[in-house]
Amino acid sequence: MPIPIISEGLFEGFDSVPYLPTVLKTVPALLLVYLLKRYFGGAVNKSERLMRSKVVMITGGTSGVGASVARELAQRGAQVILLTQHPPSDPFLAEYIEDLRATTNNELVYAEQVDLSSLHSIRLFATKWVDNAPPRRLDMIILCAATMTPPRSKPEVTKDGLEASWGINYLANFHLLSILSPALRAQPPDRDVRVIFGTCSSYMGGNIDQKVKKQKYASTNVYGTSKLALMVFAQAFQKHLEAYKRPDSQPNNTRVVLADPGWSRTPGMRRWLTAGSLWGLFFYLIMWPFWWLVLKSPDQGAQSFLLAAMEADLGRGAGGRMIKECRDIAYVRPEIKDDNAAKDLWALSEKQIETLEKEGAIKRTQEKKEKEKREKTEKATTDGGLQSENRADQSRKAGSRRSRKAA
Ligand SMILES: NC(=O)c1ccc[n+]([C@@H]2O[C@H](COP(=O)([O-])OP(=O)(O)OC[C@H]3O[C@@H](n4cnc5c(N)ncnc54)[C@H](OP(=O)(O)O)[C@@H]3O)[C@@H](O)[C@H]2O)c1
C-alpha cells in the first residue's frame, strides 16, 4: 500500500496523493502527543519477581495507586491483606474483594478493618495481630493510604480531633508501625521483610519544625508537612529496627523503602484538583485531555511501589532508600537524616498518641455509661408500660368475670 502511494507521489507529484498535506500535518502532532504521554507516564518497573507465599499488608489498597499495587501483587501470588476503613461486611468492599480474587486468580485476598482516622481502631487491629502466637508471617507492609484536603476547603479532622493530613498520613502510620514492630522483628532472619512508605514531592515544602517546636499544625502545606514527618519517621524506624538485638543474634532483616508514585489521576488527586466542588468537577472534565496527558494512570503511578516491593537489591544493604521513577533518588530536606529532628518528632508523636488515647478511652467509657443508662430507662419505660397494660388487661378480665357473674 505505501509503495504505490510513494511511487505515485514521485512520478505524478505529491499533490496528486489524496489527503497528503493533512496527513503530513497530523502525524507530527500525534507523534508529539505520543512522546509527551510516554514522558509523563514515567518509568516502568522492570523487576520481575514472583510473590507467591509472601504476606503483604497494604493500606489504601482500595483506591488509586494502592489498588493497582494490590492487584499486581495479588496477580503475582502474594497473600494480600487490605487494611481498610470499611467493615468487611460492607457490600461494596465484599464485591471489590471478590472482583480482585477473580481477576487475579488468587483467593488469598482479605480485608481487615483499620480506620486510620481513629487511633483506637489502629490499636485494636495491630494488637490483635501482634498477640498471635506463634508470630504470623509478615513479609511486607505497604503504606499507601493518604488524604489530601482540597484547597480552600474546611480543615478536616480525624475521629480523635487531629488535622486529617497529620492524623492519617503521619500519626496513624507511626501508631500502626509502633505496635506492629515486634511482628516485623519476629520474622525469621532469612526472610526479606520490607516496609514501604508512600511519599510525595510536596514533602520539600513541609515544615515539621513549626509542628515540633510549637506543637501546632502548620497553617500551610499540611499535606507536605505530614509527608515530611513520615519520611523523618521512616528513617528513624529503620534505625529503631536495626537497634534491636535479635535473640538469634542475626542482623536486622527489615528494610524501609520510600516510594513516590509521581502525579497520578487517582480519586485523591481528582478531589484535590476539583477542590471538592461541582464547578471544580466541571472544569476538571473540560480539561480532561490535559490531565490525561500530564498525569499518570494509577497503574503507572504504581510502578515505583512495585519496584520497591520486588527489586532484590532493595532487600539488601542499608535501608531507608527512596524510589521515584523506578530509581534511587536523594532526599532534598536535611531533616530526614537528622537524628535530633527524628528524636523530637518521635517524642511529640508518642505524647500526642498517649494524650489522645486517654481522651478517647474516657469518651468511650462515658458513651458506654450513657448508652447503658438510656437502655435502662428504655427498659424501665417498656416494663412500666407492660405492667400497666397487664393491670388494665387483668381489670378488663376481672370486669368481664363480674359482669358474667352479674349476668
Ligand atoms: N495521586 C498522586 O498524584 C500522588 C502523588 C504523590 C504521592 N502520592 C501518594 O501515593 C499514595 C496513594 O495516593 P492515591 O492518590 O492513589 O490515593 P487515593 O486515591 O486518594 O486513595 C487513598 C486511599 O487511602 C485510603 N484512606 C483514606 N482515609 C483512610 C482512613 N481513614 N482509613 C483507612 N484508609 C483510608 C482510602 O480508602 P477508601 O477507598 O476507603 O476511601 C484510599 O484507599 C499516597 O500516599 C499519596 O500521598 C499520590
Ligand as a Chemical Component Dictionary entry (heavy atoms), coordinates in Angstrom:
data_LIG
# 
_chem_comp.id                   LIG 
_chem_comp.type                 NON-POLYMER 
_chem_comp.pdbx_formal_charge   0 
_chem_comp.three_letter_code    LIG 
# 
loop_
_chem_comp_atom.comp_id 
_chem_comp_atom.atom_id 
_chem_comp_atom.alt_atom_id 
_chem_comp_atom.type_symbol 
_chem_comp_atom.charge 
_chem_comp_atom.model_Cartn_x 
_chem_comp_atom.model_Cartn_y 
_chem_comp_atom.model_Cartn_z 
_chem_comp_atom.pdbx_ordinal 
LIG N1  N1  N 0  -2.055  10.689 43.326 1  
LIG C1  C1  C 0  -0.966  11.415 43.259 2  
LIG O1  O1  O 0  -0.803  12.227 42.365 3  
LIG C2  C2  C 0  0.123   11.238 44.280 4  
LIG C3  C3  C 0  1.292   11.981 44.128 5  
LIG C4  C4  C 0  2.311   11.803 45.044 6  
LIG C5  C5  C 0  2.176   10.900 46.084 7  
LIG N2  N2  N 1  1.016   10.222 46.220 8  
LIG C6  C6  C 0  0.912   9.285  47.356 9  
LIG O2  O2  O 0  0.587   7.995  46.849 10 
LIG C7  C7  C 0  -0.261  7.302  47.777 11 
LIG C8  C8  C 0  -1.544  6.870  47.082 12 
LIG O3  O3  O 0  -2.204  8.037  46.632 13 
LIG P1  P1  P 0  -3.577  7.986  45.803 14 
LIG O4  O4  O 0  -3.711  9.309  45.151 15 
LIG O5  O5  O -1 -3.619  6.744  44.999 16 
LIG O6  O6  O 0  -4.638  7.892  46.984 17 
LIG P2  P2  P 0  -6.256  7.974  46.887 18 
LIG O7  O7  O 0  -6.744  7.640  45.554 19 
LIG O8  O8  O 0  -6.650  9.267  47.483 20 
LIG O9  O9  O 0  -6.648  6.812  47.887 21 
LIG C9  C9  C 0  -6.456  6.994  49.239 22 
LIG C10 C10 C 0  -6.595  5.666  49.929 23 
LIG O10 O10 O 0  -6.437  5.911  51.321 24 
LIG C11 C11 C 0  -7.497  5.287  51.993 25 
LIG N3  N3  N 0  -7.868  6.027  53.206 26 
LIG C12 C12 C 0  -8.173  7.329  53.313 27 
LIG N4  N4  N 0  -8.556  7.608  54.571 28 
LIG C13 C13 C 0  -8.477  6.439  55.259 29 
LIG C14 C14 C 0  -8.740  6.050  56.588 30 
LIG N5  N5  N 0  -9.181  6.923  57.487 31 
LIG N6  N6  N 0  -8.577  4.768  56.961 32 
LIG C15 C15 C 0  -8.152  3.845  56.073 33 
LIG N7  N7  N 0  -7.876  4.140  54.780 34 
LIG C16 C16 C 0  -8.042  5.418  54.388 35 
LIG C17 C17 C 0  -8.677  5.337  51.032 36 
LIG O11 O11 O 0  -9.592  4.367  51.418 37 
LIG P3  P3  P 0  -11.120 4.414  50.861 38 
LIG O12 O12 O 0  -11.039 3.862  49.479 39 
LIG O13 O13 O 0  -11.823 3.544  51.814 40 
LIG O14 O14 O 0  -11.553 5.840  50.926 41 
LIG C18 C18 C 0  -7.965  5.038  49.722 42 
LIG O15 O15 O 0  -7.840  3.648  49.538 43 
LIG C19 C19 C 0  -0.489  8.271  48.922 44 
LIG O16 O16 O 0  0.421   8.005  49.946 45 
LIG C20 C20 C 0  -0.220  9.630  48.318 46 
LIG O17 O17 O 0  0.213   10.540 49.287 47 
LIG C21 C21 C 0  -0.014  10.354 45.345 48 
# 
loop_
_chem_comp_bond.comp_id 
_chem_comp_bond.atom_id_1 
_chem_comp_bond.atom_id_2 
_chem_comp_bond.value_order 
_chem_comp_bond.pdbx_ordinal 
LIG N1  C1  SING 1  
LIG C1  O1  DOUB 2  
LIG C1  C2  SING 3  
LIG C2  C3  SING 4  
LIG C2  C21 DOUB 5  
LIG C3  C4  DOUB 6  
LIG C4  C5  SING 7  
LIG C5  N2  DOUB 8  
LIG N2  C6  SING 9  
LIG N2  C21 SING 10 
LIG C6  O2  SING 11 
LIG C6  C20 SING 12 
LIG O2  C7  SING 13 
LIG C7  C8  SING 14 
LIG C7  C19 SING 15 
LIG C8  O3  SING 16 
LIG O3  P1  SING 17 
LIG P1  O4  DOUB 18 
LIG P1  O5  SING 19 
LIG P1  O6  SING 20 
LIG O6  P2  SING 21 
LIG P2  O7  DOUB 22 
LIG P2  O8  SING 23 
LIG P2  O9  SING 24 
LIG O9  C9  SING 25 
LIG C9  C10 SING 26 
LIG C10 O10 SING 27 
LIG C10 C18 SING 28 
LIG O10 C11 SING 29 
LIG C11 N3  SING 30 
LIG C11 C17 SING 31 
LIG N3  C12 SING 32 
LIG N3  C16 SING 33 
LIG C12 N4  DOUB 34 
LIG N4  C13 SING 35 
LIG C13 C14 SING 36 
LIG C13 C16 DOUB 37 
LIG C14 N5  SING 38 
LIG C14 N6  DOUB 39 
LIG N6  C15 SING 40 
LIG C15 N7  DOUB 41 
LIG N7  C16 SING 42 
LIG C17 O11 SING 43 
LIG C17 C18 SING 44 
LIG O11 P3  SING 45 
LIG P3  O12 DOUB 46 
LIG P3  O13 SING 47 
LIG P3  O14 SING 48 
LIG C18 O15 SING 49 
LIG C19 O16 SING 50 
LIG C19 C20 SING 51 
LIG C20 O17 SING 52 
# 
